[in-house]
Amino acid sequence: MKEILKQAYDYGKEFVDDGNLVNYIPALANVDKSKVGIAVYDNKGNLYEVGDTDIQFSIMSIAKISLYAVLLENYELDYIREYIGVKGSSKAYNSIVDLEESEGKLPINPFINAGALMTSYFILKKFNGNKDEAFKAVIDMTKKLTDNNNLEYNVEIYESSKDTGYTNLAIMYTMQKNRVIPGIVDVKDVLEIYNKACTIMIDTRDLAYMGSVLARDGVNLKGEKILSKKNSRILRTLMAICGTYDYSGDFAVDIGIPAKSGVGGGILATIKNGMSIATYCPGLDSKGNSLVGIKILEKISNELEFSIY
């Protein structure tokens, strides 16, 4: 495993100059895109790592796993699907057109921004409009999934996201216009939960641990049950369907494992035998996925024949 990871790391490093840093969040515009990290937990709980696995970065859209996990804990899936679909999308993760053209003008899955915002709304509703309690539920879930009680959100990145998040604000107002979220709801409260969740700081090891919990049907490496087997399967399935935005179809063909990416540069992936892989490199491709991370996962998956298809 160590040799395969080293080969994948060396291969991925060849592409660090090809990715682009996220340009709509000023606090992320100047990170070092030469940094690359890979962490793997095998099915016996052994950790293998290479590169910059201790660098902290914002979890960004990978937080949508935690958000949806909290939703699944508090609502029945059939009820959730009345408001958030489970279909893939051919449009960008922040598309308003996708929302307007969807059936019932509802988010088509929980891993696009509209779906994550709808998820955040229902978490807020569960906690009777208490945004602090709602966010606590999300960060507590992330702490349990990573087995890291020291996680915090980054105030600077949060403020930067909040001040420039015009598209997410437009998505919220669009859902209120279409009456799928009540007009009485304060959109800023929903956005606060979502933006804080996206700016939780993690490292590549944290992501790999999170992946191992999902790969082991919700049981962590200590033998503690974090999620139900059913909810773990739902999350893995959604990762396979829509975890890498509108690149998910290509990702399935080329790599073939459930994964979730974020514009902070991280990618989390699960393997059917109980393994997990996490990568970090902040340079992104045109879809918003870590370009180097995609290259690394393709190399590892093809080398070890990990595809589930």
C-alpha positions, 0 to 999 in steps of 0.5 A: 500500500505504501508504494502504491500511495507513493506512486499515486502521490508522485503522479498527482504532483505532476498536475499541481499547476493545472488546477485553479484556486476557488475565486469566489471566496477571498479567504481561499484565493491564496492558499498554496496549491502545491500541497498534496496529501493522501491518507488511507485507512485499510479494512483493519484500521491501519492508517497509511499516509503520504505528503501534507496530510496534517495541513488543515483546510475548510471542509466545504461541500464535504460538510453536506455529508454531515448535514444530510446525516443529521437530517436522516437522524431526525426525519424519515427518508420518505418525508425528506424525499418530498423536499429533496430528491436523490437524482444526479445533476448535469448542471453546476452545484450552484445552479439556479436554473437546475432548481427552476427546471426541477420537478416541483422546483425542489432541489434534485439532491442534497449535495448541490447547494440548493439541496444542502440549503434545504437540508439546513432549513429542515435542521433549523426547523427541527431545533425550533429556529435555534440556529446555534443548536442547529449548527451544534448538531452539524459540527457534533456529527462531524466530530463523531464521524472524524473522531476529532472533538477539536474541530472548529469552524474558521471565522475568517473563511466563514465571514469571507463566504458570508460576504460573497455568497450571493448565489446561495442567497439567490438560491434561498430567495428562489426557494422562498419565491417558489414557496418550497421554503416559507417566506417567514424563514430568515434566510440568513439563519439558514445560510449561517448554518450552511456557511459555518458547516462548510468552514469547519477545518479538517485535515486529510486524516480526518477525511479518511477517518470519516470515510472509514466510518461510512465504509464500515456501515456507520461503525468507527474504528473503536467499534462505536456505532455512529450511523445506522447501516441504512443511513451509511448506505444512503450516504454512500449511494448519494456520493456515487450518484452526485458526490462530485457534482456534474462530474459524477458520471465521468467519475463513476466511469473512470474511478468507480467509487463513492466520493464527495469533494469540496472546493476547499480541495479535499475529496473523501472516498469509500471502498466496498471492502471497508477501506477509505481514501482521502486526498487534499490539493486545493487546485480545482478542475472546471467542475469544482473538484480537486484536480490532483485528487481526481488524478490520484484517486483514478491512479489508486482505483485502477491500480487496485481495481476498486471500482464498484461497477 
